[in-house]
């Protein structure tokens, strides 16, 4: 099994106490650094928009999923390893296998926004966070759940 990650994630690791570990893994060839096909980031964004995760995902999250898709398109068998539920949810939407080390990912969720004041609901999560009816900041609530299984 090969471990592959993006340059942006390695940069994050290098700025943490785990820096030495990242360098060690790289030097022993146990982890490889690769950039995703930039065309595929659009597909990731579209999938994350469908699930309602896009607004809370970082560029690093999108790069990681784009890398997984890049390898899958190239014919590799890929498992996305992340403890970030938005990343795992989007991986499921893309049909990518995933591994959640903390086993918190139990359901794939399609999110919607709901206004806690007047109850107005928006099926599509847009950049607008305020309720168009009363102006209260809306919250993210699950519209649909589907049980999913993490790889072992
Ligand atoms: Zn409202």
Boltz pocket constraint, residues with backbone or C-beta under 6 A from the ligand:
constraints:
  - pocket:
      binder: B
      contacts: [[A, 115], [A, 116], [A, 117], [A, 118], [A, 119], [A, 120], [A, 131], [A, 132], [A, 133], [A, 134], [A, 135], [A, 136]]
      max_distance: 6.0
